[in-house]
Amino acid sequence: MTVALERQLADAPRKYSGLSRSAVAGVLIAAMSMGLLESFKALVATRSRGIAIPLPWLLLNNVPWWLLWAALTPLVIIAASKFPLDIPERRTRHAAYHVLTVLILSSAHLTVVGYLHFTLNRQRLPFATAGEVIRNWHINFTILNALTYALILGVYYTINYQRRYRETALVSARLAATASQMESSVTAARLHALRMELNPHFLFNALNSVTGLIRKEEKERAISMIARLADLLRATLDRGGAPTMTLGEELRLLDMYVDIEKVRFGGRLQFEVDVPDLLRRAQVPTLALQPLVENAVRHGIATQKAGGVVLVRARRDNGSLMVDIQDTGPGVPPHVFESPNGGLGMANTRDRLHQLYGSSAGITLFNAPEGGAVCRFWLPYREKDSGVEV
């Protein structure tokens, strides 16, 4: 589709090299108008000098001049399309072609109208021959014909340029729309790929935990974990390919995930949420919290014999939504700060934030003053179905 539109864009300058029906009508109307204007001007001039010349005779002497130029206009258009003057490297040669063309057309025009004038005025020109009249007309009116040719050329180039500009703008708009659709498709595919990267990551960890429980012959806990895992996967798949969801929906999925982890950790894992109800309508990337909470559980809680707390806190900072995932573990070791990505969960979330919000969103990792690690991400505050920042 894009190639076809680019070809339309390249062909746009050549689409209007001829005259449409409306253009032909316009040329004829302009020629008749000029003929009538010349005739009435001559009528007024002769009457003011006391000379009574019939209007029909004046029309026969003036209207044919312009009607013949109307008939020659297609030839001027052909010359304009074949010898365009907007190509710098060919401008001099094409200008020479136009000079030759105007001499030929002017000579043909003056020969026809000169002979017609001689025929209509033969009684007034008793001593003149047709050749003498035609020669005098060439001497007196060649410059006028050259100016007429240039005027037709200028009008053609002006109209043609406007049409080319509109056509180019239309094709450019279509190309832009197509590019935008392609970009949206690429973005959607990228977001889907990132989500698919997370799902197996969590699923493998959960299945490994189930395997460990079975080996320990803790069947009830294993069955409970499988059931909750099924509920979580069903809820996740029911979301389809939507790139975002409300923070409230995200927290409900997160509760399912934490329930699964609590089966594994027992009383060692505590989970707290500090999110006002109003903020639960805010849009966040689908499954943005789960990999970050999983990191907090793995690096902050699993390493502690006594376990610990994972806290999810959200607040609004002017036009941004700030979300913190904090744990009471040992904090972030120095080598993690040196890593450019900070692990799969953070790298994935960073990529999805960039895909959805560009530079207006981000994610960072730091140690809390009271101990433990904090993963914070921020994004423009948008509510469900609003489509705009509020």
C-alpha positions in Angstrom: 0.0 0.0 0.0 2.8 2.4 0.9 4.6 1.8 -2.4 1.4 2.5 -4.3 0.9 5.8 -2.5 4.5 6.8 -3.1 3.9 6.2 -6.8 0.8 8.4 -6.7 2.9 11.1 -5.1 5.5 10.8 -7.8 2.9 10.8 -10.6 0.9 13.7 -9.1 2.8 16.4 -11.1 1.9 14.7 -14.4 -1.8 14.1 -13.8 -2.9 17.5 -14.9 -1.1 18.1 -18.2 -4.4 18.3 -20.2 -7.5 20.4 -20.1 -10.7 19.2 -18.4 -14.1 20.0 -19.6 -14.5 22.7 -17.0 -11.1 24.1 -18.1 -12.2 24.2 -21.7 -15.4 26.0 -20.7 -13.4 28.5 -18.7 -11.1 29.2 -21.6 -14.0 29.8 -24.0 -15.7 32.1 -21.4 -12.5 34.0 -20.9 -12.0 34.4 -24.7 -15.6 35.6 -25.3 -15.3 38.0 -22.4 -12.1 39.5 -23.8 -13.7 39.7 -27.3 -16.8 41.4 -25.9 -14.7 43.8 -23.8 -12.6 44.8 -26.8 -15.7 45.3 -28.9 -17.5 47.5 -26.4 -14.4 49.4 -25.8 -14.1 50.2 -29.5 -17.7 51.0 -29.6 -17.4 53.6 -26.9 -14.2 55.0 -28.4 -15.7 55.4 -31.9 -18.9 56.9 -30.7 -17.0 59.4 -28.6 -15.3 60.6 -31.8 -18.6 60.8 -33.6 -18.0 57.7 -35.7 -21.0 55.3 -36.0 -19.7 51.8 -36.4 -22.2 49.0 -36.0 -21.7 46.7 -33.0 -21.9 43.5 -35.1 -19.0 44.7 -37.3 -16.9 45.4 -34.1 -17.7 41.9 -32.8 -16.6 40.3 -36.1 -13.3 42.2 -35.9 -12.5 41.5 -32.2 -14.1 38.2 -31.0 -12.3 36.0 -33.6 -8.9 37.2 -32.3 -9.6 35.8 -28.8 -11.6 32.7 -30.0 -8.6 31.7 -32.1 -6.3 32.1 -29.1 -8.8 29.8 -27.2 -8.4 27.3 -30.0 -4.6 27.5 -29.7 -4.6 27.2 -25.9 -4.4 23.4 -25.9 -1.2 23.7 -28.0 0.2 26.1 -25.4 -0.7 23.6 -22.7 1.1 20.8 -24.6 4.2 23.0 -24.9 4.0 23.8 -21.2 3.8 20.1 -20.2 6.5 19.0 -22.6 8.9 21.9 -21.9 8.4 22.7 -18.2 10.3 25.7 -16.9 10.6 24.4 -13.3 13.5 22.1 -14.0 16.7 24.2 -13.5 19.0 22.1 -15.7 16.6 22.3 -18.6 15.2 25.7 -18.2 17.3 27.5 -20.8 16.7 24.9 -23.5 13.0 24.7 -22.7 12.8 28.5 -22.8 14.2 28.4 -26.3 11.5 25.9 -27.3 8.9 28.2 -25.9 10.3 31.1 -28.0 10.0 29.0 -31.1 6.5 27.8 -30.2 5.2 31.4 -29.6 6.6 32.5 -32.9 4.9 29.6 -34.7 1.6 30.0 -32.9 1.7 33.8 -33.2 2.4 33.7 -36.9 -0.5 31.2 -37.5 -2.8 33.4 -35.3 -1.9 36.6 -37.1 -2.2 35.0 -40.5 -5.7 33.8 -39.9 -7.1 36.9 -38.1 -5.2 39.2 -40.6 -6.8 37.5 -43.5 -10.2 37.6 -41.8 -9.8 41.3 -41.1 -8.8 41.9 -44.8 -11.9 40.0 -45.9 -14.3 41.9 -43.6 -12.7 45.3 -44.5 -11.9 44.8 -48.2 -14.0 47.8 -49.1 -12.2 50.0 -46.6 -8.8 48.9 -47.9 -9.1 49.4 -51.7 -5.3 49.5 -52.3 -4.1 46.9 -49.8 -3.6 43.2 -50.5 -4.1 40.3 -48.1 -0.3 39.8 -47.9 0.3 43.4 -46.9 -2.4 43.3 -44.2 -1.0 40.1 -42.8 2.6 41.5 -42.9 1.5 44.6 -41.0 -0.3 42.6 -38.4 2.8 40.6 -37.8 4.8 43.8 -37.3 2.3 45.4 -35.0 0.9 42.5 -33.0 3.7 39.9 -32.6 4.7 41.4 -29.2 1.1 41.4 -28.1 0.7 37.7 -29.0 3.9 36.9 -27.2 2.5 38.5 -24.0 -0.8 36.6 -24.6 1.2 33.3 -24.9 3.1 34.1 -21.7 -0.2 35.0 -19.9 -1.8 31.6 -20.9 1.5 29.9 -19.8 1.4 31.7 -16.4 -2.2 30.8 -15.8 -1.6 27.2 -16.7 1.4 26.9 -14.4 -0.4 28.6 -11.5 -3.5 26.3 -11.7 -1.4 23.2 -12.3 0.8 24.1 -9.3 -2.2 24.5 -7.1 -3.6 21.1 -8.3 -0.3 19.4 -7.8 0.1 20.9 -4.4 -3.4 19.7 -3.3 -2.7 16.2 -4.8 0.7 16.0 -3.1 -0.8 17.1 0.2 -3.5 14.5 -0.1 -1.1 11.7 -0.9 1.2 12.9 1.8 -1.7 12.8 4.3 -2.5 9.2 3.2 1.2 8.2 3.5 1.3 9.8 7.0 -1.9 7.9 8.0 -0.5 4.7 6.7 2.8 5.2 8.5 0.9 6.0 11.7 -1.1 2.8 11.3 2.0 0.8 10.7 3.7 2.4 13.7 0.7 1.6 15.9 0.8 -2.0 14.7 4.5 -2.2 15.4 4.0 -0.7 18.9 1.1 -3.1 19.6 3.2 -6.1 18.4 6.1 -4.9 20.6 3.9 -4.6 23.7 2.4 -8.0 23.0 5.9 -9.5 22.7 6.9 -7.9 26.0 3.9 -9.3 27.8 4.5 -12.8 26.3 8.1 -12.4 27.7 6.7 -12.0 31.2 4.1 -14.7 31.2 6.4 -17.7 30.8 8.9 -16.0 33.2 6.3 -16.1 36.0 4.7 -19.3 35.0 8.0 -21.2 35.1 8.7 -19.9 38.6 5.3 -20.8 39.8 5.5 -24.3 38.4 8.9 -24.8 40.0 7.3 -23.9 43.3 4.6 -26.4 42.7 7.2 -29.0 41.9 9.0 -28.2 45.1 5.8 -28.6 47.2 5.1 -31.9 45.6 8.6 -33.2 46.4 8.0 -32.2 50.0 4.7 -34.1 49.8 2.8 -30.9 50.7 -0.1 -31.9 48.4 -2.7 -29.6 49.8 -0.5 -26.5 49.4 0.5 -27.7 45.8 -3.2 -28.2 44.9 -4.1 -24.7 46.3 -1.2 -23.1 44.4 -2.2 -24.8 41.1 -5.9 -23.7 41.5 -4.9 -20.1 42.2 -2.4 -20.2 39.4 -5.2 -21.3 37.1 -7.4 -18.4 38.3 -4.6 -15.9 37.7 -3.8 -17.2 34.2 -7.5 -17.2 33.3 -7.9 -13.6 34.5 -4.8 -12.6 32.6 -5.9 -14.2 29.4 -9.3 -12.7 29.7 -7.7 -9.3 29.4 -6.9 -10.0 25.7 -4.2 -7.8 24.1 -5.2 -4.6 25.9 -1.9 -2.6 26.5 -3.3 -0.9 29.6 -5.7 -1.6 32.4 -6.9 0.3 35.5 -4.7 0.3 38.6 -7.6 -1.3 40.4 -7.7 -4.2 38.0 -4.0 -4.5 38.2 -4.1 -4.8 42.0 -6.8 -7.5 41.8 -4.5 -9.6 39.5 -1.6 -8.8 41.9 -3.7 -10.2 44.8 -4.0 -13.4 43.0 -0.3 -13.5 42.4 0.5 -12.8 46.0 -1.9 -15.5 47.1 0.2 -18.0 45.1 3.4 -16.7 46.6 1.9 -16.9 50.1 1.3 -20.6 49.5 5.0 -21.0 48.9 6.2 -18.6 51.7 3.5 -19.1 54.3 3.6 -16.5 57.0 7.0 -15.2 55.9 5.4 -13.0 53.2 3.2 -10.0 54.1 1.6 -7.8 51.4 0.3 -4.3 51.9 -1.4 -1.9 49.5 -1.7 1.9 50.1 -3.6 3.1 47.0 -6.5 5.6 47.4 -9.7 4.6 45.7 -9.6 7.6 43.4 -6.2 6.5 42.0 -7.5 3.0 41.2 -9.2 4.4 38.1 -5.8 5.4 36.7 -4.5 3.6 33.6 -1.3 1.6 33.9 0.5 -0.9 31.5 -1.1 -4.3 31.8 0.8 -6.5 34.3 3.2 -3.7 35.2 3.2 -4.4 38.9 3.5 -8.2 38.9 7.1 -8.5 37.7 8.2 -5.7 40.0 6.5 -7.3 43.0 8.1 -10.7 42.0 11.5 -9.0 42.1 10.8 -7.7 45.5 9.7 -11.1 46.8 12.7 -12.9 45.2 15.4 -10.4 46.2 13.9 -8.8 49.3 11.8 -11.5 51.1 13.1 -14.9 49.9 16.6 -14.0 51.2 15.3 -13.3 54.7 14.7 -16.2 57.1 12.0 -14.1 58.9 10.5 -13.0 55.6 9.2 -9.4 55.3 6.7 -7.0 53.8 6.1 -5.9 50.3 4.2 -2.6 50.1 2.6 -1.1 47.0 2.0 2.6 47.3 0.6 5.0 44.7 0.2 8.8 44.7 -0.5 11.5 42.2 2.1 14.1 41.6 0.6 16.9 39.5 -0.1 15.3 36.2 1.8 12.0 36.9 1.0 8.8 38.7 3.8 7.6 40.9 3.8 3.9 42.0 6.3 2.5 44.5 7.0 -1.2 45.2 8.9 -1.3 48.4 10.2 -4.3 50.4 11.9 -4.7 53.8 14.7 -6.8 52.5 18.5 -6.0 52.6 18.3 -3.4 49.9 19.8 -3.1 46.5 23.5 -4.3 46.2 25.9 -1.9 44.4 26.3 -4.2 41.3 22.6 -3.9 40.5 22.9 -0.1 40.2 25.7 -0.7 37.7 23.5 -2.8 35.5 22.1 -0.9 32.6 18.7 -2.6 32.8 18.2 -3.7 36.4 16.9 -7.2 35.5 14.1 -8.6 33.4 11.2 -7.1 35.3 12.6 -3.5 35.3 13.9 -3.8 31.7 10.5 -5.0 30.5 8.6 -2.4 32.3 11.0 0.3 31.1 10.4 -0.8 27.5 6.7 -0.9 27.8 6.6 2.6 29.5 8.7 3.9 26.6 6.4 2.3 24.0 3.3 3.8 25.6 4.3 7.2 27.0 7.7 8.0 25.5 9.9 10.3 27.7 7.0 11.3 30.0 7.3 8.0 31.9 10.2 6.2 33.5 11.3 3.7 36.2 14.1 3.8 38.8 15.5 1.7 41.7 16.9 2.9 45.0 17.3 2.0 48.6 14.9 3.5 51.1 16.3 5.5 54.1 14.6 3.1 56.5 16.0 0.1 54.7 14.9 -2.1 51.9 14.6 -1.5 48.2 12.2 0.7 46.3 11.2 0.4 42.7 9.4 3.5 41.5 7.8 4.1 38.1 5.9 7.1 36.9 3.7 7.8 33.9 1.1 10.4 32.8 -2.1 10.2 34.9 -4.9 9.1 32.7 -8.2 7.6 33.7 -10.1 4.8 32.0 -11.8 5.7 28.7 -10.6 9.3 29.0 -7.7 9.1 26.6 -6.3 12.3 27.9 -4.3 13.4 30.9 -6.4 14.8 33.7 
